[in-house]
């Protein structure tokens, strides 16, 4: 199966989020890959998290905090398996540092989302 792009590659300098993403029926686990192709600034940091929703409108964090990637500060690829917790998900990113800029994308390498 081909990978699904969830967040297209683009330069980002501020904290943000994706739109609502419907999780495919029967999906038990997301296999997400964060692909960072550019990281600039002084002490730049990027944290990618998954929030969940039952209605596709109201999103929240998982209590266990297991749905976040470790902080990224350089170019590279990082993958993470995350259990599906609701019918909809949203990817959020927090960018920090002095004049930080990250060019990144997020894909579902197992094609579990629609």
N, C-alpha and C positions, 0 to 999 in steps of 0.2 A: 504494500500500500504506500502511496505517496504521502509525504508529510503535509500537514496543513499549516499555513501561515496564520498565526493568531494576532501578531503585531508586526506590521511591515517595517522593514529597515528604514530608519530615519534618524537624523541628529536630534537629540533632546537635551535641553539644558535645565529643565524644571521638573518637579514632581508631577505625575499625571496618571491616567488610567485608560484602559481600553473601553470599548463599549461592551454591552452584555454579550456573552458568547454562550449559545446553547450547547450543552454537553450531550453527545450522542447517547441514545438509549442503549442500555446494557453496558456502558463503559464503567469499569470498576476503578481504573487508575489512569491518570494523565501521565504521559511521558513527555515532559516539556524540555525544550532546549533553548537556552538563552545564548544568542550569538552576538558578542560585542566585537565590532570591527574597528571602532575608534574610541579612545578614552583620553581626554585632555583636561587640563586644569591643574591646580595645585591640590593634592590629596583628594582626587575625585572618588566618590563612592556611589554605587548603584545597588539598591536592594529591590528585587522583584518579588511580589507576593501575589497570592491568589485569594480573592474574596468570593463568597458564595451567596446565592440567592434562590429562594423558592419561586419567586415571581418574575425575575429578570429586571426588577426595578430597584429593590431595596437590598443592598449588599452589605455583608459583614465579614469580619475575620473569624477564622476557626479558633476556638478556645485554646487549643494545644499549641498554637503558633508554629506548627510543622509545615505550614503551607507557604513558606518563604525560602527563597534561595539565600545562601550566605552572601554577604556583601562582596561586590565585585569592584576592583579598582583598575583593571587592565584589560587589554584585548584578549579574547579567548572565548571558548565555548564551555558552557556548564549545563549539565542535564540534572533533572530531578524528577523522581516519581512521586506523585501526589494522589492520594485516594480521592475519588469523586465523592462529594458531600451533599450536592444539591443539583437540580436540573440546569442551573445557570452559573456561570463563573464570570469574573472580571479580573483582568490583570492590572495590578497597580505597581508603579515604580516610584521610589524615593531617591532623588539625586541630591548629593551633598558635596561639599568642598568649596574651594575658591575658584570661581569662573569655570565650573565643571561643564563638560559636554560629552555625551555618550551617543554613539551611533550603534543601535542594537535592533535586533528582531527577536521574536519568540515564535517557535514552531512546536507543534504537537507531533513528535516523531512517530507515534504509534497510530495516528489518524483516529483518535477516539472522540474528537469533537466534530460537530457539524460546522 
